[in-house]
Amino acid sequence: MKSIILIALIAVAFTARVQERNMAKVQADLAKSTYGKALLHLVELHSMAGGPVQELIDAIEELINDLEDELEELEFNFQVRTNEHNALVVSLEQDIQDAVIDVNNTQDTLDNLLYPRRAQIQSKIDSVIGYQEDNRKNYDEAILVREQEHEAFEAQIAELNDATASVDDALALLASLTNPSLLQIRRFQNTLKNIENKIRSRSRMAPMIKALINLASNQNFSNQDVLKNIVDALNEFRNAVVDQINDLTAQEAQDVIDHEAYLEQLDDEYSEFQRQINRATVDLTATNEKIDSMTEFRDQRAADQKQYTAELELENNTYAEETDIYTNTKNEFTRELGVSEAALSLVKSADFSNIQV
């Protein structure tokens, strides 16, 4: 029986020593942090004041509960912030992708549709303007040629009228010849020469007047039959000249009609060219406005892409900083919770009247 009692006393003494060592270790651990020192002061003051231990236990437990609530709130708030961050990142990344697609699609439309269309329309306008310039050149040349042709016509008519007058003079001279003198014959021959000079060599009358001159040079003008032959020949010549005048006049009238019709055709072509230019100009203006609109849209979307990228970078940096704050705060709360639990264990352990800080 004594042995059992001795063993029990030894066990109690050993347990007391172990608890004393554990209590000293807990106290030393608490003293390592500012928060632990504050708790030790609280325990020391409570011990010195001789207050109920349960009050101290309740106070520390309430502190532990507060820390656990704050830690839970910290976790909840950070999870909410993480969800917001992830949603914002997804949204910004989608915005960036949409902006990139808009920029690429717009640039593709500009490069493959609108720019070639503008060049095509401008080329058409330049071509039609060239057609208009050629049209006006043809118009001016037609007027110049018509003026030259009319001048030639008037000169030819004047030439033929002079020839007709000379033929009339020759006929009058022949009518006065009964017993012609050498002088009168010379005068008649000179009149024929004068007709020949007035008739151009290219005229179809030239061979006829030349034949008359040869005939008059070798004939006896005292012979009435010879005179009659010459008169008949001159009348035939005069009629041929009058016919040519009428033909030239009729041809001139037709040339004027053709000329005016040609000028009217050129004017119609010019007007049609101008209508084509006007239509193309309207298309060109609309195309340029579309290009300006799409260029502005492309530049705006490129600016949006840049802005979204900057916002995404800022959000990632901000979230990284908030994550560091969350981690540090969580670690601090965890440490304070561990210290509080150690202090609670210390208070609950046994006599802590000898605690000193």
URMO-V34819 format. One record per pair of residues at least 24 apart in sequence whose C-alpha atoms are under 10 Angstrom apart, sorted by the first residue. I is the first residue (numbers start at 1). J is the second residue. If there is no record, write none. Layout:
# URMO-V34819
I & J
I & J
This chain:
# URMO-V34819
16 & 350
19 & 349
19 & 350
20 & 349
20 & 350
20 & 351
20 & 352
22 & 346
22 & 349
23 & 342
23 & 343
23 & 345
23 & 346
23 & 347
23 & 349
23 & 350
23 & 351
23 & 352
23 & 355
24 & 346
24 & 355
25 & 346
26 & 339
26 & 342
26 & 343
26 & 345
26 & 346
27 & 342
27 & 343
27 & 346
27 & 355
27 & 356
27 & 357
28 & 357
29 & 339
29 & 342
29 & 343
30 & 338
30 & 339
30 & 340
30 & 342
30 & 343
30 & 346
30 & 357
31 & 339
31 & 357
32 & 339
33 & 335
33 & 336
33 & 339
34 & 336
35 & 335
35 & 336
35 & 339
35 & 340
36 & 335
36 & 336
36 & 338
36 & 339
36 & 340
36 & 342
36 & 343
37 & 339
37 & 357
38 & 357
39 & 339
39 & 340
39 & 342
39 & 343
39 & 344
39 & 357
40 & 343
40 & 346
40 & 347
40 & 355
40 & 356
40 & 357
41 & 355
41 & 356
41 & 357
42 & 343
43 & 343
43 & 344
43 & 346
43 & 347
43 & 352
43 & 353
43 & 355
43 & 356
43 & 357
44 & 352
44 & 353
44 & 354
44 & 355
44 & 356
44 & 357
45 & 353
45 & 355
45 & 356
46 & 352
46 & 353
47 & 347
47 & 351
47 & 352
47 & 353
47 & 354
47 & 355
48 & 353
48 & 354
48 & 355
50 & 353
53 & 347
53 & 348
53 & 350
53 & 351
53 & 352
54 & 347
54 & 348
56 & 344
56 & 347
56 & 348
57 & 343
57 & 344
57 & 345
57 & 346
57 & 347
57 & 348
58 & 344
59 & 344
60 & 340
60 & 341
60 & 343
60 & 344
60 & 345
60 & 347
61 & 340
61 & 341
61 & 343
61 & 344
62 & 340
63 & 336
63 & 337
63 & 340
63 & 341
64 & 336
64 & 337
64 & 338
64 & 339
64 & 340
64 & 341
64 & 344
65 & 337
65 & 340
66 & 337
67 & 333
67 & 334
67 & 336
67 & 337
67 & 340
68 & 333
68 & 334
68 & 336
68 & 337
70 & 330
70 & 333
71 & 329
71 & 330
71 & 331
71 & 332
71 & 333
71 & 334
71 & 337
72 & 330
74 & 326
74 & 327
74 & 329
74 & 330
74 & 333
75 & 326
75 & 327
75 & 330
77 & 326
78 & 322
78 & 323
78 & 326
78 & 327
81 & 319
81 & 322
81 & 323
82 & 319
82 & 322
82 & 323
85 & 312
85 & 315
85 & 316
85 & 318
85 & 319
86 & 315
86 & 316
86 & 319
88 & 311
88 & 312
88 & 315
88 & 316
89 & 308
89 & 311
89 & 312
89 & 313
89 & 315
89 & 316
90 & 312
91 & 308
91 & 312
92 & 305
92 & 307
92 & 308
92 & 309
92 & 310
92 & 311
92 & 312
92 & 313
92 & 315
93 & 305
93 & 308
93 & 309
93 & 312
94 & 308
95 & 301
95 & 304
95 & 305
95 & 307
95 & 308
95 & 309
96 & 301
96 & 302
96 & 304
96 & 305
96 & 306
96 & 307
96 & 308
96 & 309
96 & 312
97 & 305
97 & 308
98 & 301
98 & 304
98 & 305
99 & 298
99 & 300
99 & 301
99 & 302
99 & 303
99 & 304
99 & 305
99 & 306
99 & 308
100 & 298
100 & 301
100 & 302
100 & 304
100 & 305
100 & 306
101 & 301
102 & 297
102 & 298
102 & 300
102 & 301
102 & 302
102 & 305
103 & 294
103 & 295
103 & 297
103 & 298
103 & 299
103 & 300
103 & 301
103 & 302
103 & 303
103 & 305
104 & 298
104 & 301
104 & 302
105 & 298
106 & 291
106 & 294
106 & 295
106 & 297
106 & 298
106 & 299
106 & 301
107 & 294
107 & 295
107 & 298
107 & 299
109 & 291
109 & 294
110 & 290
110 & 291
110 & 292
110 & 294
110 & 295
110 & 298
113 & 291
114 & 287
114 & 288
114 & 290
114 & 291
114 & 294
115 & 287
115 & 288
115 & 291
117 & 283
117 & 284
117 & 287
117 & 288
118 & 283
118 & 284
118 & 285
118 & 286
118 & 287
118 & 288
118 & 291
119 & 284
120 & 280
120 & 284
121 & 277
121 & 279
121 & 280
121 & 281
121 & 282
121 & 283
121 & 284
121 & 285
121 & 287
122 & 277
122 & 280
122 & 281
122 & 283
122 & 284
123 & 280
124 & 276
124 & 277
124 & 280
124 & 281
125 & 273
125 & 274
125 & 276
125 & 277
125 & 278
125 & 279
125 & 280
125 & 281
125 & 284
126 & 277
127 & 273
127 & 277
128 & 270
128 & 272
128 & 273
128 & 274
128 & 275
128 & 276
128 & 277
128 & 280
129 & 270
129 & 273
129 & 274
129 & 276
129 & 277
130 & 273
131 & 269
131 & 270
131 & 273
131 & 274
132 & 266
132 & 267
132 & 269
132 & 270
132 & 271
132 & 272
132 & 273
132 & 274
132 & 277
133 & 270
134 & 270
135 & 263
135 & 265
135 & 266
135 & 267
135 & 269
135 & 270
135 & 273
136 & 263
136 & 266
136 & 267
136 & 270
138 & 262
138 & 263
138 & 266
139 & 262
139 & 263
139 & 264
139 & 265
139 & 266
139 & 267
139 & 270
140 & 263
142 & 259
142 & 260
142 & 262
142 & 263
142 & 266
143 & 259
143 & 260
143 & 263
145 & 259
146 & 252
146 & 255
146 & 256
146 & 259
146 & 260
149 & 252
149 & 255
149 & 256
150 & 252
150 & 255
150 & 256
153 & 245
153 & 248
153 & 249
153 & 251
153 & 252
154 & 248
154 & 249
154 & 252
156 & 199
156 & 200
156 & 203
156 & 244
156 & 245
156 & 248
157 & 241
157 & 242
157 & 244
157 & 245
157 & 246
157 & 248
157 & 249
158 & 198
158 & 245
159 & 195
159 & 197
159 & 198
159 & 199
159 & 200
159 & 245
160 & 195
160 & 198
160 & 199
160 & 200
160 & 203
160 & 205
160 & 238
160 & 241
160 & 242
160 & 244
160 & 245
161 & 198
161 & 238
161 & 241
161 & 242
161 & 245
162 & 194
162 & 195
162 & 198
162 & 199
163 & 192
163 & 194
163 & 195
163 & 196
163 & 197
163 & 198
163 & 199
163 & 205
163 & 237
163 & 238
163 & 241
163 & 242
164 & 195
164 & 198
164 & 234
164 & 235
164 & 237
164 & 238
164 & 239
164 & 240
164 & 241
164 & 242
165 & 195
165 & 238
166 & 191
166 & 192
166 & 193
166 & 194
166 & 195
166 & 196
166 & 198
166 & 238
167 & 191
167 & 192
167 & 194
167 & 195
167 & 209
167 & 231
167 & 234
167 & 235
167 & 237
167 & 238
167 & 241
168 & 234
168 & 235
168 & 238
170 & 195
170 & 230
170 & 231
170 & 234
171 & 230
171 & 231
171 & 232
171 & 234
171 & 235
172 & 231
174 & 221
174 & 227
174 & 228
174 & 230
174 & 231
175 & 227
175 & 228
175 & 231
177 & 221
177 & 222
177 & 224
177 & 227
178 & 221
178 & 222
178 & 223
178 & 224
178 & 227
179 & 221
179 & 222
179 & 223
179 & 224
180 & 220
180 & 221
180 & 222
181 & 221
181 & 222
182 & 221
184 & 221
185 & 216
185 & 217
185 & 219
185 & 220
185 & 221
186 & 216
186 & 217
188 & 213
188 & 216
188 & 217
189 & 213
189 & 214
189 & 216
189 & 217
192 & 216
192 & 234
203 & 244
204 & 240
204 & 241
204 & 244
205 & 237
205 & 238
205 & 240
205 & 241
205 & 244
208 & 233
208 & 234
208 & 236
208 & 237
208 & 240
209 & 233
209 & 234
209 & 237
212 & 237
